[in-house]
């Protein structure tokens, strides 16, 4: 029988309580950073017994758990994304923070000379805290006690680079970062326990990682007909305390409570973790998020023609781009398409109203601020869209001016614009609007 002996700063119950007590405005800020999925987290623990058992059998080089019955399963960034729903793909998070970054975090937390402790961060939170300071403190807490916990009760400067600029948080590959942290923590844990075994001493090692991901991945692979799991993505929605304990009892050895692996494992194709293959037919339909976003841009029935045009443009763009990209970058592309649809909507509105007389504008039009979702192209410009007998063309770009919002008419949309399939030249220009790391 293996003896469980490790320490951890994973405080899921405390984190769950924090999530439930956030105000609506605070939850919206969390969603804006790409971490809205963890608001559904409803688990108070990742059992130490099965965590210890899995960590002992984890191969850090292949990132695979190898069981004594010959079964195995691997963890990858897509696995983390399917469980947590946090941003996947995008920029790699630098693990070395500059002095400037440390100063910024120190200013927000009031700890200029030392790393803030988890208890100190909790003392800073209240229902009135909002804006970038709230986001910074929330992310530090989420990382320090759930996603990338340490063994010493304080935050780590290794993830400062990913949160110091709040507007860029969603642009980083957090799934890879959480997985790398898990693998490194397990490696240190294994080295520490092996050293204790070699000395013939019982040693308490630390396991500072997101054990929730490790445990849920294993339970998702268990092949059983006694408990049927729903198809919700991300998976953290269904793995509450009840479900964790049900699988713990189902697979554990009731005799000692430390031995697992009683049941066979599924093939990866029967789990939510199989990375989908890429083909042009895989992207014939727009993601639901983009369709919903376009509907919000032009919600009225008389705007159906505009919705159809935006959907057609985005669908052509999606199919051409995703056929050349890995499925891992899909969440980033979705956000970029929403930005593109906003730019196109504004261009379509301008193209219709440019020909109207001054008198018509005076009597019928009102000023309207651009959508808060509006974004800029990779080079800091917006695309102008003009119409012709050949359809819609992406033409000249003009510098973005955030201090002077574009004046577009209210309740006036184009109704007679024709559109042809997206030409290759236009597709190329649209791809130039993406950040460089998204373009193949």
VEXLORO-789501 format. One record per residue (C-alpha): residue number from 1; x, y, z; residue in one letter. Coordinates in steps of 0.5 Angstrom, whole numbers. Each point is the difference from the previous one (the first is absolute). Example, Ala and Ser with C-alpha at 12.3 -4.5 7.8 and 13.67 -1.06 7.14 Angstrom:
% residues 2
1, 25, -9, 16, A
2, 2, 7, -2, S
% end
This chain:
% residues 440
1, 0, 0, 0, X
2, 3, 7, -2, X
3, 0, 5, 5, X
4, -3, 7, -2, X
5, 5, 5, 3, X
6, 0, 7, -4, X
7, -2, 7, 2, X
8, -4, 5, -5, X
9, -3, 7, 0, X
10, -6, -2, -4, X
11, -6, 3, 3, X
12, -6, -1, -4, X
13, -5, 1, 5, X
14, 3, 7, 1, X
15, 0, 1, -7, X
16, -7, -2, -1, X
17, -3, 4, 5, X
18, 4, 6, -3, X
19, -3, -1, -7, X
20, -7, -1, 3, X
21, 1, 7, 4, X
22, 2, 4, -7, X
23, -5, 6, -2, X
24, -3, 0, -7, X
25, 5, 5, -2, X
26, 6, -4, 3, X
27, -2, -6, -4, X
28, -1, 4, -6, X
29, 8, 2, 0, X
30, 2, -7, 1, X
31, -4, -2, -6, X
32, 3, 5, -4, X
33, 7, -3, 2, X
34, -2, -7, -3, X
35, -1, -3, 7, X
36, -7, 0, 0, X
37, -1, -7, 0, X
38, 3, -1, 7, X
39, -6, 4, 3, X
40, -3, -7, -1, X
41, 5, -3, 5, X
42, -4, -4, 5, X
43, 5, -5, 4, X
44, 3, 1, 7, X
45, 6, -5, -1, X
46, 4, -4, -5, X
47, 1, -7, 5, X
48, 7, 0, 2, X
49, 0, -8, 0, X
50, -1, -1, -8, X
51, 4, 7, -1, X
52, 6, -4, 3, X
53, -1, -6, -3, X
54, 0, 3, -7, X
55, 6, 4, 1, X
56, 4, -6, 2, X
57, -2, -3, -7, X
58, 1, 6, -4, X
59, 5, 0, -5, X
60, 3, 8, -1, X
61, 3, -1, -6, X
62, -6, -3, -4, X
63, -5, 3, 4, X
64, -3, -6, 1, X
65, -3, -4, 6, X
66, 2, -8, 0, X
67, -5, -4, 4, X
68, 2, -7, 2, X
69, -5, -4, -4, X
70, 4, 3, -6, X
71, -5, 6, -2, X
72, 2, 7, -1, X
73, -2, 7, -1, X
74, 3, 6, -2, X
75, -1, 7, 2, X
76, 1, 6, -5, X
77, -2, 7, -1, X
78, -7, -2, -3, X
79, -2, -4, 6, X
80, 1, 6, 4, X
81, -4, 4, -4, X
82, -6, -5, 0, X
83, 0, 0, 7, X
84, 1, 7, 2, X
85, -2, 4, -6, X
86, 6, 5, 1, X
87, 3, 3, -6, X
88, 4, -5, -5, X
89, 5, 2, -5, X
90, 3, 7, -1, X
91, 6, 3, 3, X
92, 5, -4, 5, X
93, 0, 3, 7, X
94, 7, 2, 2, X
95, 2, -3, 6, X
96, 5, 5, 2, X
97, -3, 7, 3, X
98, 4, 6, -1, X
99, 0, 5, 5, X
100, -5, 5, -3, X
101, -5, -6, 0, X
102, 2, -1, 8, X
103, -1, 7, 1, X
104, -7, 0, -3, X
105, -2, -6, 4, X
106, 3, 3, 6, X
107, -4, 6, -1, X
108, -7, -3, -1, X
109, 1, -5, 6, X
110, 4, 5, 5, X
111, 6, -5, 0, X
112, 5, 4, -3, X
113, 6, -4, 3, X
114, -3, -7, 1, X
115, -5, -5, -4, X
116, -7, 1, 3, X
117, -3, -6, 4, X
118, -6, -3, -2, X
119, -3, 2, 7, X
120, 2, 8, -2, X
121, -3, -1, -7, X
122, -7, -2, 3, X
123, 0, 6, 5, X
124, 1, 5, -6, X
125, -7, -3, -3, X
126, -6, 3, 1, X
127, -7, 1, -4, X
128, 2, 7, -2, X
129, 7, -2, -3, X
130, 0, 1, -8, X
131, 4, 1, -6, X
132, 7, -2, -1, X
133, 2, 0, 7, X
134, -6, -5, 1, X
135, 2, -5, -6, X
136, 7, 0, 3, X
137, -1, -2, 7, X
138, -5, -5, -3, X
139, 5, -3, -5, X
140, 5, 0, 6, X
141, -5, -4, 4, X
142, -2, -5, -5, X
143, 7, -2, -2, X
144, 3, 0, 7, X
145, -6, -5, 3, X
146, -3, -3, -6, X
147, 4, 0, -7, X
148, 7, 0, 2, X
149, 0, 0, 8, X
150, 7, 0, 4, X
151, 2, -4, 6, X
152, 2, 7, 4, X
153, -7, 3, 0, X
154, 2, 6, -4, X
155, 0, 2, -8, X
156, 5, -1, -5, X
157, 3, 5, -4, X
158, 1, -5, -6, X
159, -7, 2, -2, X
160, 0, 7, 1, X
161, 2, 1, -8, X
162, -7, -3, -1, X
163, -4, 5, 4, X
164, 3, 6, 1, X
165, -3, 3, -7, X
166, -8, -2, 2, X
167, -2, 2, -7, X
168, 5, -6, -3, X
169, -2, -5, 5, X
170, -4, -4, -5, X
171, 5, 0, -5, X
172, 5, -5, 4, X
173, 0, -7, -1, X
174, -2, -2, 8, X
175, -2, -7, -2, X
176, 8, -1, -2, X
177, 2, 4, 6, X
178, -5, -4, 5, X
179, 3, -7, -3, X
180, 7, 2, 1, X
181, -1, 2, 7, X
182, -3, -7, 2, X
183, 5, -4, -4, X
184, 6, 4, 4, X
185, -3, 0, 6, X
186, -1, -8, 0, X
187, 7, -1, -3, X
188, 2, 4, 7, X
189, -5, -4, 4, X
190, 3, -7, -3, X
191, 7, 2, 1, X
192, -1, 2, 7, X
193, -3, -6, 2, X
194, 5, -4, -4, X
195, 5, 3, 5, X
196, -4, -1, 6, X
197, 0, -8, -2, X
198, 7, 0, -1, X
199, 2, 3, 6, X
200, -5, -5, 4, X
201, -4, 6, 3, X
202, -7, 2, -1, X
203, 0, 7, -3, X
204, -6, 4, -1, X
205, 1, 3, -8, X
206, -4, 6, -3, X
207, -5, -1, -6, X
208, -1, 7, -2, X
209, -5, -1, -6, X
210, -7, 0, -3, X
211, -1, -7, 3, X
212, -8, 1, -2, X
213, 3, -1, -7, X
214, 4, -6, 1, X
215, -6, -3, 4, X
216, -6, 2, -5, X
217, 4, -3, -6, X
218, 1, -6, 3, X
219, -7, -1, 2, X
220, -2, 2, -7, X
221, 4, -6, -3, X
222, -4, -5, 5, X
223, -4, -5, -4, X
224, -6, -1, 4, X
225, -8, -1, -2, X
226, -2, 2, 8, X
227, 1, 7, -1, X
228, -2, 4, -6, X
229, 3, 7, -1, X
230, -3, 5, -4, X
231, 4, 4, -6, X
232, 1, 7, 3, X
233, 6, 3, -2, X
234, 4, 2, 4, X
235, 0, -6, 4, X
236, 1, 4, 7, X
237, -8, 1, 0, X
238, -2, -7, 1, X
239, 6, -2, 5, X
240, -3, 3, 6, X
241, 2, -4, 7, X
242, -6, -5, -1, X
243, 3, -2, -7, X
244, 7, 0, 3, X
245, -2, -5, 6, X
246, -4, -4, -4, X
247, 6, -2, -5, X
248, 5, 0, 6, X
249, -5, -6, 3, X
250, -1, -3, -7, X
251, 8, -1, -1, X
252, 3, 0, 7, X
253, 2, -6, 4, X
254, -5, 0, 6, X
255, 5, -4, 4, X
256, 6, 6, 0, X
257, -3, 6, -3, X
258, 7, 1, -3, X
259, -1, -5, -6, X
260, -3, 2, -7, X
261, 0, -3, -7, X
262, -6, -5, 1, X
263, -3, 2, -6, X
264, 2, 0, -8, X
265, 1, 6, -3, X
266, -3, 3, -7, X
267, 3, 1, -6, X
268, 1, 7, -1, X
269, -5, 1, -6, X
270, -5, -2, 6, X
271, 2, 6, 4, X
272, -1, 8, -1, X
273, 8, 0, -1, X
274, 1, -2, -7, X
275, 2, 5, -4, X
276, -4, 1, -6, X
277, 3, -1, -7, X
278, 0, 6, -5, X
279, -3, 0, -7, X
280, -4, 5, -4, X
281, -7, -3, 2, X
282, 2, 1, 7, X
283, -1, 7, 0, X
284, -6, 1, -5, X
285, -4, 3, 6, X
286, 2, 6, 4, X
287, 1, -1, 8, X
288, -7, 1, 4, X
289, 4, 6, 3, X
290, 1, 3, -6, X
291, -7, -1, -3, X
292, -3, 3, 7, X
293, 5, 6, 0, X
294, -2, 2, -8, X
295, -8, -1, 3, X
296, 2, 5, 5, X
297, 3, 5, -5, X
298, -6, 0, -4, X
299, -6, -3, 4, X
300, -6, 3, -3, X
301, -4, -4, -6, X
302, 1, 5, -5, X
303, 8, -1, 1, X
304, -1, -7, -3, X
305, 4, 2, -6, X
306, 6, 3, 4, X
307, 0, -6, 5, X
308, 0, -5, -7, X
309, 6, 4, -3, X
310, 4, 0, 7, X
311, -1, -7, 1, X
312, 2, -2, -7, X
313, 7, 5, 0, X
314, 2, -3, 7, X
315, -2, -7, -2, X
316, 5, 0, -6, X
317, 5, 3, 4, X
318, -1, -5, 5, X
319, 0, -6, -5, X
320, 7, 3, -4, X
321, 3, 1, 7, X
322, -1, -6, 4, X
323, 1, -4, -6, X
324, 8, 2, 1, X
325, 0, 0, 8, X
326, 0, -4, 6, X
327, -7, -1, 4, X
328, 4, 2, 6, X
329, 0, 8, -3, X
330, -8, -1, -1, X
331, -2, 4, 7, X
332, 5, 6, -3, X
333, -3, 0, -7, X
334, -7, 1, 3, X
335, 2, 6, 4, X
336, 3, 3, -6, X
337, -6, -2, -5, X
338, -4, 4, 5, X
339, 4, 6, -1, X
340, 0, -1, -7, X
341, -8, 0, 0, X
342, 0, 6, 4, X
343, 5, 4, -5, X
344, -4, -2, -6, X
345, -7, 1, 3, X
346, 3, 8, 1, X
347, 2, 0, -7, X
348, -6, -3, -3, X
349, -4, 5, 4, X
350, 4, 6, -3, X
351, 0, -2, -7, X
352, -7, 0, 0, X
353, -1, 7, 3, X
354, 6, 4, -4, X
355, -5, 1, -5, X
356, -5, 3, 4, X
357, -2, 7, 0, X
358, 2, 5, 5, X
359, -7, 1, 1, X
360, -2, -7, 1, X
361, 6, -1, 5, X
362, -3, 6, 4, X
363, -7, -3, 0, X
364, 1, -7, 1, X
365, 7, -2, 3, X
366, 3, 1, 7, X
367, 7, -2, 3, X
368, 2, -6, 2, X
369, 6, -3, 4, X
370, 4, -6, -3, X
371, -1, -6, 3, X
372, 4, -2, 6, X
373, 2, -6, -3, X
374, 3, 4, -6, X
375, 8, -2, -1, X
376, 5, 2, -4, X
377, 4, -3, -6, X
378, 7, -3, 2, X
379, 3, 6, -3, X
380, -4, 5, 4, X
381, -5, 2, -5, X
382, -7, -2, -2, X
383, -2, -2, -7, X
384, -5, 4, -4, X
385, -5, -4, -4, X
386, -3, 3, -7, X
387, -5, -3, -4, X
388, 0, -1, -8, X
389, -4, -4, -5, X
390, 5, -6, 2, X
391, -2, 0, 7, X
392, 3, 2, 6, X
393, 8, 2, 0, X
394, 5, 1, 6, X
395, 3, 6, -2, X
396, 4, 6, 3, X
397, 2, 0, 7, X
398, 0, 6, 5, X
399, 3, 1, 6, X
400, -4, -2, 6, X
401, -2, 6, 5, X
402, -2, -2, 6, X
403, -1, 7, 3, X
404, -5, 2, -6, X
405, -5, -6, -1, X
406, -3, -1, -7, X
407, -7, 3, -1, X
408, -4, -5, -3, X
409, -8, 1, -1, X
410, -5, -3, 5, X
411, -5, -5, -3, X
412, 3, 0, -7, X
413, 3, -6, -3, X
414, 1, -2, -7, X
415, -6, -4, -4, X
416, 2, -1, -7, X
417, 8, -2, 0, X
418, 2, -6, -4, X
419, 5, -4, 2, X
420, 4, -5, -4, X
421, 5, -6, 3, X
422, 6, 3, 4, X
423, 5, 1, -5, X
424, 7, -3, 1, X
425, 3, 7, 0, X
426, -5, 3, 5, X
427, 1, -7, 4, X
428, 8, 2, 0, X
429, -2, 7, 3, X
430, -4, -2, 5, X
431, 5, -5, 3, X
432, 5, 6, 0, X
433, -5, 3, 5, X
434, 2, -6, 5, X
435, 6, 0, 5, X
436, 6, -3, -3, X
437, 0, -6, 4, X
438, -7, -2, -3, X
439, 2, 0, -7, X
440, 3, -6, -4, X
% end
